[in-house]
Amino acid sequence: MGANHHISPEGRRRCAGRRAALVVAVLPVAGALALTAASPAGAPAKRPAADGGALGSYYDQSVDWTDCGRKVAEAAKKTGRKPPGYLKRLQCSRVRVPRDYAATGRGDLRLAVARLPATGGKSDRIGSLVLNFGGPGESGVEGLAGLGAKFTKLNERYDIVAPDPRGVGDSTPAVRCASPTARQAKSLDRSPDDRTEIDRLAAYRELQAKLCEEDSGRLLPWVGTGDSARDLDVLRGALGEDKLTYMGFSYGTTLGANYLHLFPRKTGRVVLDGVENPMKNSEQTYLANAHAFQRALDDFTKDCTERGASECPLGGDAARARKETRQLFNLLDEREIDTRAGELDQSTFVDALKNAMYSEKLWPDLRHALSALGDGNGAPMVRLAGGSGGAGVRGAGEPGAEVPGAGVPGAGAPAAVLAGAAEGNADAAFTAVTCRDTADRYTAADVERAKGEFTRASPVFGTFMAGQMLTCTGWPVPGDNDSRRVRATKAPAALLVATTGDPATPYKGGADMAKELDNDSVVLTFESVGHTGYLTGDACVDGNVDDFLLDGKRPKKGTRCG
C-alpha cells in the first residue's frame, strides 16, 4: 500500500476505509476452518512467482471444498436473524502458500478461502471471480458469507471466491496483538490538538507496536501487499484458471494493481472500485482524506439545511450550521457526555460524522443523532460511531453493508460487522499490513508540524487525520514503498470505478491509478457522495461493471453515471 491509504484501528473505523462487524453474515466461521500454523523466518521476497519450478507444488495443489455454510447459518441463528438462503451453498477450503517466495523451504502459510459455486449451467460458467472487500485486514470469508446475495447476477456465471489474505482472519498464522489496557486507551485523544496530546498518542502507538512484536513479531515481515498479490496468483493456479478475474474494493484496489504489475500476462478482467492513490505518501493521503471528508460533511450540511428546520436540527443556514458543528466538536474536547450506549467524547463524535459520510443513505441517521444530541441524548451518536469509545465503521470497500447502530442495510458504507459478532484480528492485521507497505515512520514532531495544514483542510477531521500519521510509530518491522509501484503496461486494461464524493478514497485516485498503470485502463465516474460505487443502487454503475465482467465490454472513456 506504500502510502497508508487507511485509518488506524482506533481512528479509522475507517477512512480510506475498512472494518467492523458484518451484518448477519459476517459471523465467525473459525469452526469451519481449522488451519495449521507455519514456521517463521527471513525477509520478504522481491520477485514475482511463476507457474512451475520451485513453486510448482503450490500451483498444482488441489483445493478440496467442504460445506461450511451450515456452520455459518447456525451461528447466524444465534443473532435472532434468519440466515440467507445462499449460505447453504457456501463452501470453504484452505490454500497453501510459501511464507517466503524467495526461499520456499522456510515454511508455509495457509489461506482460508470461501466459494459460492456458479448457479448457472456448466456451459454458461466463465470461471472464478476472486474478491477482496477492502482493509487491509478484512476477512474475505466473512465478507462473502455476509454479502454473497449482492453478487447474484455474477454468481450465475462465476464461482465467487474470496480468500482471507495472509495474516488475516482464519488464515494461519494470523496476526495477533494484545491491546493496551482500557485505562491507557481512555486517556487517549485521537484528535490531538496540542503537543501533549500528540506525545501521548505517539506513546500509545509505540506500546501497540511493542505488543504486536511480542505476539506476532516473526510473522510481521511477511504480510505485505506484494506477497498477498503473489498469493492471488497461487490461488489462480490452484483454482485451475489461466487468468485471474478479480474485483477489489478500496484497499483491494491496491492489491489488484499489484497483481497487474507482477503478473500482467496472467491478468484477466479486473475491476477496481474505490481506487486508492498510488502517487501519495502517507501524509499526503491523510491530508487528502481530511479535505475529502470535510467536503462530504459540507455536502451533508447543505442538504440538511435545505430541508428546513422541520427535518434538519442544524436549522436553515448552512454557514451557521457549519459553525455550530465546529463548536460542538470543540465542546466535546473539553467535556464528554455519558450515555446509555457509551461515552460520547470528541473522538466518538468524529467517528460518527465520518461513518455517516460513507453513504448518503446514512444521512437520515446523522440528522436523527444530531437532533437527539440537541435534546441532551447522545446515545444515537454513539451508536452511529459503532458503539462506545469510537468503535465505528470499518472495512472501507465492502459494498452495500450496514453501519452498526444505523439500521440502514445496503448503505454502501464499508461492510461492517456488528461490534463483537466477529471482531477477529482486523485491527491487528490492518496495522501490520499498513506498516509493512510503507517506509513512512512519522514522529510527534512531524504531526506538530503538519497539524496546522490539516486543520485548515478540515476544522473537524483535520487533527484526527494528522494523528493518523503516527500509525506506524515504533513499528518493529521496516516497511517499503514497493506496493506503490503499479506500472502494468503489458497487462490488459482494467475498469476503475471512482466516485466524485468519495471521502475515503478521493476521486482523483482513479485517474492517478490509471496513469500509473499505463495500460489504457478506463475510469468510470460515479457522480455521488459515498465510498465505492458498485452495488450501492446505481443501475448505470452496476450495469457497466457487470457488462465488463460478463462480456468483456468496457465503457467508453469519459462515461459518467449517477
C-alpha positions as CSV (number, residue, x, y, z in Angstrom):
1,M,0.0,0.0,0.0
2,G,3.0,2.3,0.3
3,A,1.1,5.4,1.2
4,N,-1.0,4.1,4.0
5,H,-4.4,4.7,2.5
6,H,-6.3,3.9,5.6
7,I,-7.0,4.9,9.1
8,S,-5.6,3.3,12.1
9,P,-7.7,1.0,14.3
10,E,-8.9,3.5,16.9
11,G,-9.5,6.2,14.5
12,R,-10.3,4.9,11.2
13,R,-13.3,2.8,11.5
14,R,-12.3,3.5,8.7
15,C,-11.4,6.3,6.4
16,A,-9.7,5.1,3.4
17,G,-11.7,2.7,4.7
18,R,-12.1,-0.5,6.4
19,R,-13.8,-2.5,9.2
20,A,-16.3,-3.6,11.6
21,A,-18.8,-6.4,12.1
22,L,-20.5,-7.9,9.1
23,V,-24.3,-7.9,9.2
24,V,-25.8,-11.3,9.9
25,A,-23.4,-12.6,7.6
26,V,-20.0,-11.9,8.8
27,L,-20.4,-14.4,11.6
28,P,-17.4,-16.3,13.0
29,V,-16.5,-19.2,10.8
30,A,-13.4,-20.3,12.6
31,G,-15.1,-23.5,13.4
32,A,-15.4,-24.3,9.7
33,L,-11.7,-23.7,9.1
34,A,-9.0,-25.3,11.3
35,L,-5.7,-24.2,9.7
36,T,-2.2,-25.1,10.6
37,A,0.5,-22.6,11.6
38,A,3.7,-22.4,9.7
39,S,7.2,-21.7,10.8
40,P,8.7,-18.2,10.7
41,A,11.8,-16.7,9.0
42,G,13.7,-14.4,6.9
43,A,13.0,-11.3,4.8
44,P,10.2,-10.8,2.3
45,A,10.6,-11.7,-1.3
46,K,11.0,-9.1,-4.0
47,R,10.4,-11.1,-7.1
48,P,7.1,-12.5,-8.5
49,A,6.4,-16.2,-8.8
50,A,5.5,-18.1,-11.9
51,D,3.9,-21.4,-12.5
52,G,6.2,-24.4,-12.2
53,G,9.7,-24.6,-10.8
54,A,10.2,-24.4,-7.1
55,L,6.6,-23.2,-6.7
56,G,5.0,-25.9,-8.8
57,S,3.6,-27.8,-5.8
58,Y,1.8,-24.7,-4.7
59,Y,0.3,-24.0,-8.1
60,D,-0.6,-27.7,-8.6
61,Q,-2.3,-28.2,-5.2
62,S,-5.9,-29.4,-5.2
63,V,-8.5,-27.2,-3.5
64,D,-10.8,-29.5,-1.6
65,W,-14.1,-27.7,-0.9
66,T,-16.2,-28.6,2.1
67,D,-19.6,-27.3,3.2
68,C,-19.2,-24.5,5.7
69,G,-22.5,-22.6,5.1
70,R,-24.4,-24.7,7.6
71,K,-22.0,-23.7,10.4
72,V,-22.2,-20.1,9.5
73,A,-26.0,-20.3,9.3
74,E,-26.1,-21.9,12.7
75,A,-24.1,-19.0,14.1
76,A,-26.4,-16.6,12.3
77,K,-29.5,-18.1,14.1
78,K,-27.9,-17.2,17.4
79,T,-28.3,-13.5,16.5
80,G,-32.0,-13.9,16.0
81,R,-31.8,-13.3,12.3
82,K,-32.9,-15.7,9.6
83,P,-29.8,-16.9,7.7
84,P,-30.0,-16.0,4.0
85,G,-30.6,-19.0,1.7
86,Y,-27.3,-18.7,-0.2
87,L,-25.4,-19.7,2.9
88,K,-26.4,-23.3,2.2
89,R,-24.2,-23.2,-0.9
90,L,-21.1,-21.7,0.8
91,Q,-18.0,-23.8,0.6
92,C,-14.7,-23.4,2.4
93,S,-11.2,-24.6,1.9
94,R,-7.6,-23.6,2.5
95,V,-4.7,-22.9,0.1
96,R,-1.1,-23.4,1.0
97,V,1.4,-20.6,0.1
98,P,5.0,-20.1,0.9
99,R,5.9,-17.7,3.7
100,D,8.9,-16.5,1.7
101,Y,8.6,-16.7,-2.1
102,A,12.4,-16.5,-2.5
103,A,13.0,-19.5,-0.1
104,T,10.2,-21.9,-0.1
105,G,11.9,-24.2,2.4
106,R,11.2,-21.6,5.2
107,G,7.7,-22.8,5.8
108,D,4.1,-22.3,4.6
109,L,1.1,-20.2,5.4
110,R,-2.4,-21.4,4.8
111,L,-5.1,-19.1,3.5
112,A,-8.8,-19.6,4.4
113,V,-10.9,-19.4,1.2
114,A,-14.7,-19.4,0.7
115,R,-16.6,-20.0,-2.5
116,L,-20.1,-19.7,-3.8
117,P,-20.3,-22.1,-6.9
118,A,-21.8,-20.7,-10.0
119,T,-25.6,-21.2,-10.1
120,G,-26.0,-21.4,-13.9
121,G,-25.4,-24.3,-16.2
122,K,-21.9,-25.7,-16.9
123,S,-22.0,-24.2,-20.4
124,D,-22.6,-20.8,-19.0
125,R,-19.8,-20.8,-16.4
126,I,-17.0,-18.4,-17.2
127,G,-14.6,-19.3,-14.3
128,S,-13.8,-17.9,-10.9
129,L,-14.2,-14.3,-9.8
130,V,-11.9,-13.5,-6.9
131,L,-13.0,-10.7,-4.5
132,N,-11.2,-8.6,-1.9
133,F,-13.5,-6.5,0.2
134,G,-11.0,-3.9,1.5
135,G,-9.0,-3.3,4.6
136,P,-6.3,-4.3,4.8
137,G,-7.4,-6.7,7.4
138,E,-10.9,-7.6,6.3
139,S,-11.8,-11.3,6.1
140,G,-12.8,-12.4,2.6
141,V,-14.5,-15.5,4.0
142,E,-16.7,-13.4,6.3
143,G,-17.3,-10.9,3.6
144,L,-18.6,-13.5,1.2
145,A,-20.7,-15.0,3.9
146,G,-22.2,-11.6,4.6
147,L,-22.6,-10.2,1.2
148,G,-22.9,-13.1,-1.2
149,A,-26.5,-12.3,-2.1
150,K,-25.3,-9.0,-3.6
151,F,-23.4,-10.9,-6.3
152,T,-26.4,-12.9,-7.6
153,K,-26.1,-11.9,-11.2
154,L,-22.3,-12.5,-11.4
155,N,-22.7,-15.7,-9.4
156,E,-24.8,-17.2,-12.3
157,R,-21.7,-17.5,-14.4
158,Y,-18.8,-17.2,-12.0
159,D,-17.8,-19.1,-8.9
160,I,-17.4,-16.3,-6.4
161,V,-14.3,-16.8,-4.4
162,A,-12.9,-14.8,-1.5
163,P,-9.7,-15.6,0.4
164,D,-8.6,-14.3,3.8
165,P,-5.3,-12.7,2.9
166,R,-2.1,-13.8,4.6
167,G,-2.2,-12.9,8.3
168,V,-5.9,-12.1,8.2
169,G,-9.0,-13.7,9.7
170,D,-8.9,-17.5,9.6
171,S,-5.7,-17.8,7.6
172,T,-2.8,-19.2,9.7
173,P,-0.8,-18.0,11.3
174,A,-2.8,-14.8,11.7
175,V,-1.5,-11.5,13.1
176,R,-2.5,-11.2,16.8
177,C,-1.7,-8.3,19.0
178,A,-2.7,-7.8,22.6
179,S,-4.5,-4.5,23.3
180,P,-3.4,-1.8,25.6
181,T,-5.4,-1.5,28.8
182,A,-8.8,0.3,28.8
183,R,-7.3,2.9,31.1
184,Q,-4.5,3.6,28.6
185,A,-7.0,3.8,25.8
186,K,-9.3,6.1,27.7
187,S,-6.5,8.7,28.3
188,L,-6.1,9.0,24.5
189,D,-7.3,11.8,22.4
190,R,-7.4,10.6,18.8
191,S,-7.9,14.2,17.5
192,P,-4.8,15.7,19.2
193,D,-4.6,19.5,19.1
194,D,-1.6,20.2,21.3
195,R,1.9,18.7,21.7
196,T,1.0,16.9,25.0
197,E,-1.9,15.1,23.3
198,I,0.3,14.3,20.3
199,D,3.1,12.9,22.5
200,R,0.5,10.8,24.4
201,L,-0.8,9.4,21.1
202,A,2.7,8.6,19.9
203,A,3.5,6.7,23.1
204,Y,0.3,4.7,22.7
205,R,1.2,3.7,19.2
206,E,4.7,2.6,20.4
207,L,3.0,0.5,23.1
208,Q,0.8,-1.1,20.5
209,A,3.8,-1.8,18.3
210,K,5.6,-3.5,21.2
211,L,2.6,-5.7,22.0
212,C,2.4,-6.7,18.3
213,E,6.0,-7.6,18.2
214,E,5.6,-9.8,21.3
215,D,2.7,-11.7,19.9
216,S,3.4,-11.8,16.1
217,G,6.9,-10.5,15.6
218,R,8.0,-13.4,13.4
219,L,5.0,-13.0,11.1
220,L,5.1,-9.3,10.6
221,P,7.7,-9.1,7.8
222,W,5.6,-11.4,5.6
223,V,2.2,-9.7,5.4
224,G,2.8,-7.1,2.8
225,T,0.6,-6.5,-0.2
226,G,3.3,-7.7,-2.7
227,D,3.3,-11.2,-1.1
228,S,-0.5,-11.1,-1.0
229,A,-0.6,-10.4,-4.7
230,R,1.7,-13.4,-5.2
231,D,-0.8,-15.4,-3.2
232,L,-3.5,-14.4,-5.6
233,D,-1.6,-16.0,-8.4
234,V,-1.1,-19.2,-6.5
235,L,-4.8,-19.2,-5.8
236,R,-5.5,-18.7,-9.5
237,G,-3.3,-21.7,-10.4
238,A,-4.9,-23.8,-7.7
239,L,-8.3,-23.0,-9.0
240,G,-7.3,-24.1,-12.4
241,E,-7.7,-20.7,-14.0
242,D,-5.4,-19.5,-16.8
243,K,-6.1,-15.8,-15.9
244,L,-7.2,-14.1,-12.7
245,T,-10.6,-12.4,-12.9
246,Y,-10.7,-10.0,-9.9
247,M,-12.8,-7.3,-8.2
248,G,-11.2,-5.3,-5.4
249,F,-12.8,-2.6,-3.3
250,S,-10.8,0.2,-1.5
251,Y,-7.6,-1.4,-0.3
252,G,-8.5,-4.2,-2.6
253,T,-7.7,-1.8,-5.5
254,T,-4.1,-1.6,-4.3
255,L,-3.9,-5.4,-4.1
256,G,-5.3,-5.7,-7.6
257,A,-3.0,-3.1,-9.0
258,N,0.0,-5.0,-7.5
259,Y,-1.2,-8.2,-9.2
260,L,-1.4,-6.4,-12.6
261,H,2.1,-5.1,-12.0
262,L,3.6,-8.5,-11.0
263,F,1.6,-10.8,-13.3
264,P,0.5,-8.9,-16.4
265,R,0.2,-12.0,-18.6
266,K,-1.9,-13.8,-16.0
267,T,-4.4,-10.9,-15.7
268,G,-7.9,-11.3,-16.9
269,R,-10.8,-9.0,-16.3
270,V,-10.1,-6.7,-13.3
271,V,-12.4,-4.2,-11.6
272,L,-11.0,-1.7,-9.0
273,D,-13.7,0.2,-7.1
274,G,-12.9,3.0,-4.6
275,V,-9.5,3.5,-6.0
276,E,-6.5,4.2,-3.7
277,N,-4.0,6.7,-5.0
278,P,-0.5,5.2,-5.6
279,M,1.1,8.5,-6.1
280,K,0.7,9.8,-2.5
281,N,2.8,9.1,0.6
282,S,1.0,8.6,4.0
283,E,1.0,12.3,5.0
284,Q,-0.4,13.3,1.6
285,T,-3.0,10.6,1.7
286,Y,-4.3,11.6,5.2
287,L,-4.4,15.2,4.1
288,A,-6.4,14.3,1.0
289,N,-8.8,12.4,3.3
290,A,-9.2,15.5,5.5
291,H,-10.2,17.6,2.5
292,A,-12.5,14.9,1.2
293,F,-14.3,14.2,4.4
294,Q,-14.8,17.9,5.0
295,R,-16.3,18.2,1.5
296,A,-18.6,15.4,2.3
297,L,-19.6,17.0,5.6
298,D,-20.3,20.3,3.8
299,D,-22.5,18.4,1.3
300,F,-24.4,16.9,4.2
301,T,-24.8,20.3,5.9
302,K,-26.0,21.8,2.7
303,D,-28.5,19.0,2.1
304,C,-29.7,19.2,5.7
305,T,-30.2,22.9,5.9
306,E,-32.1,22.9,2.5
307,R,-34.6,20.6,4.1
308,G,-35.5,23.3,6.6
309,A,-35.9,23.3,10.4
310,S,-38.6,20.6,10.4
311,E,-36.1,18.0,9.2
312,C,-32.8,19.5,10.0
313,P,-31.6,20.0,13.6
314,L,-28.9,22.4,12.2
315,G,-31.5,25.0,11.1
316,G,-31.7,26.6,7.7
317,D,-28.4,28.5,7.4
318,A,-25.5,26.4,6.1
319,A,-22.8,28.7,7.2
320,R,-24.2,28.9,10.7
321,A,-24.7,25.1,10.8
322,R,-21.0,24.6,9.9
323,K,-20.0,26.9,12.7
324,E,-22.3,25.1,15.2
325,T,-20.8,21.8,14.2
326,R,-17.3,23.1,14.9
327,Q,-18.4,24.5,18.2
328,L,-19.8,21.1,19.2
329,F,-16.6,19.5,18.2
330,N,-14.6,21.9,20.4
331,L,-17.1,21.5,23.3
332,L,-16.7,17.7,23.3
333,D,-12.9,18.1,23.5
334,E,-13.5,19.8,26.9
335,R,-16.0,17.5,28.4
336,E,-17.6,14.2,27.4
337,I,-21.2,13.1,27.7
338,D,-22.2,9.8,29.4
339,T,-25.0,7.9,27.6
340,R,-26.6,4.5,28.0
341,A,-24.8,3.5,24.7
342,G,-21.4,4.6,26.0
343,E,-19.3,7.7,26.3
344,L,-19.6,10.5,23.8
345,D,-16.4,12.4,23.5
346,Q,-14.8,14.3,20.7
347,S,-13.2,11.2,19.1
348,T,-16.5,9.3,19.1
349,F,-18.3,12.3,17.6
350,V,-15.7,12.4,14.8
351,D,-16.2,8.7,14.3
352,A,-19.9,9.1,13.9
353,L,-19.6,12.0,11.5
354,K,-17.0,10.1,9.5
355,N,-19.1,6.9,9.3
356,A,-22.1,8.8,8.0
357,M,-20.0,10.2,5.2
358,Y,-19.7,6.8,3.6
359,S,-23.1,7.0,2.1
360,E,-25.9,9.5,1.6
361,K,-28.2,6.7,2.8
362,L,-26.8,7.2,6.3
363,W,-27.5,10.9,6.4
364,P,-31.0,10.5,7.9
365,D,-29.3,8.7,10.8
366,L,-26.9,11.5,11.3
367,R,-29.8,14.0,11.3
368,H,-31.5,12.0,13.9
369,A,-28.4,11.7,16.0
370,L,-27.8,15.4,15.9
371,S,-31.4,16.1,16.8
372,A,-31.2,13.7,19.8
373,L,-28.0,15.3,20.9
374,G,-29.6,18.7,20.8
375,D,-32.2,17.2,23.3
376,G,-29.4,16.0,25.5
377,N,-29.4,12.4,24.3
378,G,-26.0,11.4,22.9
379,A,-26.8,7.7,22.6
380,P,-27.7,7.7,18.9
381,M,-24.5,9.5,18.1
382,V,-22.5,6.9,20.0
383,R,-24.3,4.1,18.1
384,L,-23.6,5.7,14.8
385,A,-20.0,5.7,15.8
386,G,-20.3,2.0,16.1
387,G,-20.6,1.5,19.9
388,S,-18.6,3.2,22.6
389,G,-15.2,4.6,22.7
390,G,-15.0,5.1,19.0
391,A,-15.7,1.5,17.8
392,G,-17.1,2.6,14.4
393,V,-17.4,1.6,10.9
394,R,-14.6,-0.2,9.2
395,G,-13.9,-2.1,6.1
396,A,-13.7,0.6,3.5
397,G,-14.6,-1.1,0.5
398,E,-17.1,-3.8,1.2
399,P,-20.2,-2.9,-0.8
400,G,-23.7,-2.5,0.4
401,A,-23.5,-3.3,4.1
402,E,-24.7,-1.8,7.3
403,V,-23.2,0.6,9.8
404,P,-23.5,-0.7,13.3
405,G,-26.4,1.0,15.0
406,A,-27.5,2.9,11.9
407,G,-30.1,0.3,10.8
408,V,-29.6,1.1,7.1
409,P,-28.9,-2.1,5.1
410,G,-27.3,-1.7,1.7
411,A,-25.9,1.7,2.6
412,G,-22.7,1.3,0.5
413,A,-20.6,2.1,3.6
414,P,-17.7,-0.2,4.4
415,A,-19.2,-3.5,5.2
416,A,-19.2,-3.9,8.9
417,V,-19.7,-6.5,11.4
418,L,-21.9,-5.6,14.4
419,A,-19.3,-4.9,17.1
420,G,-18.5,-8.1,18.9
421,A,-20.0,-10.5,16.3
422,A,-16.8,-11.4,14.6
423,E,-14.1,-8.9,15.5
424,G,-11.3,-11.3,14.6
425,N,-7.9,-9.8,14.1
426,A,-9.0,-6.9,11.8
427,D,-7.3,-4.2,13.8
428,A,-4.0,-6.0,14.2
429,A,-3.9,-7.1,10.6
430,F,-4.7,-3.6,9.4
431,T,-1.8,-2.1,11.2
432,A,0.6,-4.9,10.3
433,V,-0.1,-4.7,6.5
434,T,-0.2,-0.9,6.6
435,C,3.2,-0.6,8.2
436,R,4.7,-3.3,6.0
437,D,3.5,-1.4,3.0
438,T,5.1,2.0,3.8
439,A,8.5,3.2,4.7
440,D,7.0,6.3,6.3
441,R,7.6,6.5,10.1
442,Y,6.5,9.8,11.5
443,T,7.2,11.3,14.9
444,A,5.2,13.6,17.2
445,A,7.3,16.5,15.8
446,D,6.0,15.6,12.3
447,V,2.4,15.8,13.5
448,E,3.1,19.0,15.3
449,R,4.5,20.5,12.1
450,A,1.6,19.2,9.9
451,K,-1.4,19.8,12.1
452,G,-1.9,23.4,11.0
453,E,-2.3,22.4,7.4
454,F,-4.6,19.6,8.3
455,T,-6.8,21.8,10.4
456,R,-7.1,24.3,7.6
457,A,-8.2,21.4,5.3
458,S,-10.8,20.4,7.9
459,P,-11.6,22.0,11.2
460,V,-13.5,18.9,12.2
461,F,-11.5,16.0,10.7
462,G,-8.1,17.7,10.4
463,T,-6.5,16.9,13.8
464,F,-7.8,13.3,13.6
465,M,-6.2,12.8,10.2
466,A,-3.0,14.3,11.3
467,G,-2.9,11.9,14.2
468,Q,-3.1,9.0,11.8
469,M,0.4,9.8,10.7
470,L,1.5,8.1,13.9
471,T,0.0,4.7,12.9
472,C,3.4,3.1,12.4
473,T,5.4,4.9,15.0
474,G,7.6,2.4,16.8
475,W,6.6,-0.4,14.5
476,P,9.2,-3.2,14.9
477,V,9.4,-4.2,11.2
478,P,10.7,-1.9,8.5
479,G,8.4,-1.2,5.5
480,D,9.0,-0.2,1.9
481,N,7.0,1.5,-0.8
482,D,7.1,-1.3,-3.3
483,S,3.3,-1.6,-3.3
484,R,3.1,1.9,-4.8
485,R,4.9,0.6,-7.9
486,V,2.0,-0.5,-10.1
487,R,3.2,0.1,-13.7
488,A,1.5,-2.6,-15.8
489,T,1.9,-1.7,-19.4
490,K,1.6,-5.3,-20.6
491,A,-1.5,-6.1,-18.6
492,P,-5.0,-5.9,-20.2
493,A,-6.9,-2.7,-19.4
494,A,-8.8,-2.7,-16.1
495,L,-12.1,-1.0,-15.2
496,L,-11.7,1.6,-12.4
497,V,-14.7,3.0,-10.6
498,A,-14.2,6.4,-9.0
499,T,-16.9,8.2,-7.0
500,T,-16.7,12.0,-7.2
501,G,-17.7,12.5,-3.5
502,D,-15.8,9.6,-2.0
503,P,-14.3,10.7,1.3
504,A,-12.2,7.6,1.9
505,T,-10.6,7.1,-1.5
506,P,-10.9,10.5,-3.1
507,Y,-12.0,10.7,-6.7
508,K,-8.5,11.7,-8.1
509,G,-7.2,8.3,-7.1
510,G,-8.9,6.8,-10.1
511,A,-7.2,9.0,-12.6
512,D,-3.8,8.7,-10.9
513,M,-4.1,4.9,-10.7
514,A,-5.0,4.7,-14.4
515,K,-2.0,6.9,-15.2
516,E,0.4,4.8,-13.1
517,L,-0.9,1.5,-14.6
518,D,-0.3,2.9,-18.0
519,N,-2.3,0.2,-19.7
520,D,-5.2,2.1,-21.2
521,S,-7.5,1.3,-18.2
522,V,-10.8,3.1,-18.2
523,V,-12.1,5.2,-15.3
524,L,-15.9,5.0,-14.8
525,T,-17.0,8.2,-13.0
526,F,-19.8,7.8,-10.4
527,E,-21.3,11.3,-9.6
528,S,-22.4,10.7,-6.0
529,V,-21.3,11.0,-2.4
530,G,-20.0,7.9,-0.6
531,H,-17.4,5.2,-0.7
532,T,-17.3,2.9,-3.7
533,G,-19.9,2.7,-6.4
534,Y,-20.8,-0.9,-7.3
535,L,-23.9,-2.4,-5.6
536,T,-24.8,0.9,-4.0
537,G,-28.0,1.1,-6.1
538,D,-26.9,2.9,-9.2
539,A,-28.0,0.8,-12.3
540,C,-25.5,2.6,-14.5
541,V,-22.5,1.6,-12.4
542,D,-23.8,-1.9,-11.8
543,G,-24.6,-2.4,-15.5
544,N,-21.2,-1.2,-16.7
545,V,-19.3,-3.4,-14.2
546,D,-21.5,-6.5,-14.9
547,D,-21.1,-6.0,-18.7
548,F,-17.3,-5.8,-18.3
549,L,-17.0,-8.9,-16.1
550,L,-19.6,-11.0,-18.0
551,D,-18.9,-10.0,-21.6
552,G,-15.6,-8.1,-21.6
553,K,-17.4,-4.9,-22.7
554,R,-15.6,-1.8,-21.4
555,P,-17.4,1.5,-21.1
556,K,-16.1,4.3,-23.3
557,K,-13.6,6.6,-21.7
558,G,-15.4,9.5,-20.1
559,T,-18.5,7.6,-19.2
560,R,-20.3,9.1,-16.2
561,C,-23.0,7.6,-14.0
562,G,-25.2,8.9,-11.2
